[in-house]
Amino acid sequence: MYRTHNNGQLRIDDVNQKVKLCGWVQKSRDLGGMTFIDLRDRYGITQLAFNETLDKNLSVKARKLNREWVIEVEGIVKERSSKNLKIDTGEIEIEVEKFTVLNESKTPPFTIEDETDGGEELRMKYRFLDLRRNPLQENLALRSEMSIEIRNFFHQNNFLEIETPYLIKSTPEGARDFVVPSRMNKQQFYALPQSPQTFKQLLMVSGYDRYFQIVKCFRDEDLRSDRQPEFTQIDCEMAFVNQQEVLETFEGLIKFLFKKILKTDFPKPFPVIAYSDAIEKYGSDKPDIRFEMELSYLENLAKGKGFKVFDEAESIVAISVPGGAEYSRKKLDELTDWVKRPQIGARGLVYVKYNEDQTFKSSIDKFYDVSNLKEWAKKCGASPGDLLLILSGKKSDVQSQMNELRLLMGSRLGLRDPKVFKPVWVVDFPLLEKDEISNSFHAMHHPFTSPKTSDLAFLETNPENVRANAYDLAINGVEVGGGSIRIHDRKIQEKMFEILGFSKEEAEAQFGFLMSAFEYGAPPHGGIAFGFDRLCALFGGKDNIREFIAFPKNNQGRDVMIEAPSEIDQTQLDELEISLPKLKG
């Protein structure tokens, strides 16, 4: 037996017990006649004491121990004379009688502490060392706890956990597929699933009316803090349900997780907002409703005064920033530069200060008098001391830009407390998006989303006016889940593919198996998929999902620890009958 206890286990009641511990050397302190070593494992830290008066040779050997060496020790639990009540084991120490070095360690490339000196790329290269740090161990423990509680909820609600395949057919669902060549089927390829969408629908056709799966999904898309090329989702589907039943069931899941993991109750139903209202009020289909600062529209008040920027704009959108009138010119110039960045894309920023003495100061005083600015302030619900920030241009662009500015100001004012959670369901999305350049339609969610029954007639005449029987759940401005009631009628599915530009032959080649299944008694069904990584980050109070994934990829989609992706041997390429062109340069 290497150890009788772990390093977070022993307490004052264990004094005088003989124990064996194992772990990594966290730090060493040489105080002359006494040497103290902090021994660490994932459960905690225990202090080891080497007393030179009891065993000089042992103390000399102990002084040679370095950080991250793996050791095994035997000794007696003693009460510490200088207690550390910040840690669970801080009242005791181990009076070491003997120890064994199980493995030495090179000097780590960064300090393995809660607050490390290693940059993200370096830590990802040595992820096996980064994972020793307490914050990451807490993150992965949280992830593990959440997966257990998710399964508990579904088990209690009569869902079956069913696995679906990873090697599937390449189908157009939005993002690019990752493809896998087949050795046994020459010059043919599998695709890795972007989601198990068609399979969970087939399970509903097969009579498994409550399905779930915590499943890996793969999308070859540009990355950011809440995206990875391989990610995990909680995939769910139900048969014989309408939208309200789906929302109630999976709102139950989220409430269950908040109660179990964070001890947080939501006694009331989550608010529900239509997509069009979310865009109008917040400029986003995943609004952060922890704070107000809603969008106001000034076209009727601001046009026709000779200010060309406003006069030529489709839309003029403002937000009122509480207490913002004290902003200096320098801060306002910084905000202007921020909104003009390519990521935001605004042409400029207009401000109006509503001072505490009820005077006004704006960047466009030349065109608007005090009475005009008072009307704007009233429209925006501003009070003395507030600041109006105004953008103008194409309505959809300005709404998106103002959403980003609203979130920035919410963060700067401390209104986006990560310990406060405000969920909201967003419903009634458009079924289709129109590409103005190609004059073609794309599915806003995916091509299997059912239209609202009341809008079915518009599929033939005005497809752009059809609302989807779809829903997203946003928490604190993060989309954590999305789903829909699905199409279960072959004729409607064929019509959907037609609108999306598929020929009958293309639709049959890509999705004939699904449409065929609809001809064998397909029940009404719907479901949702939650981003498990995003939920973990939300519950853990972080923005970056990489902190909750054991071995993530960087922003270029690379695993810099194992150096993947990488070239493969020519023998493998020959066996697959794949030839690669030479790279230019």
Protein Blocks (a to p, Z undefined) as FASTA:
>chain_A
ZZfbdfklbcfklgoiacddddddfbdcdehjaccdddddfkbccdddddfklommlmmm
mmmpcehiacdddddddddfbdcfkbmklmbccddfbdcdfbdcdddfbdcdfbdcbdfk
lmmmmmmlmmmpmklmmmmmmmmmmmmmmmmmmmmnopacddddfbdcdddehiacdddd
dfklghiacdddfbfklmmmmmmmnopabccddddddddddddfkbcfbdcddddddehi
afklmmmmmmmmmmmmmmmmnopacfbacddddfklmmmmnopabdcfkbghiacdfklm
mgonopaklmmpmbdcddddehklmpcfklmmmmmmmmmpmklopabdcdddddfkopac
dfklmmpcfklmmmmmmmnopaehiacdddeddfklmmmmmmmmmmmmmmmnopacfkbc
cddddehiafbdcdfklopacdfkbmkbccdfklmmmmmmmmmlpccddddddeehiafb
dcddddfbfklmmmmmmmnopafklmmmmmmmmmmmmmnopacdddddddfklmmmmmno
pablklmcfbacdfkopafknopaddddfklmmmnopacdddeZZ
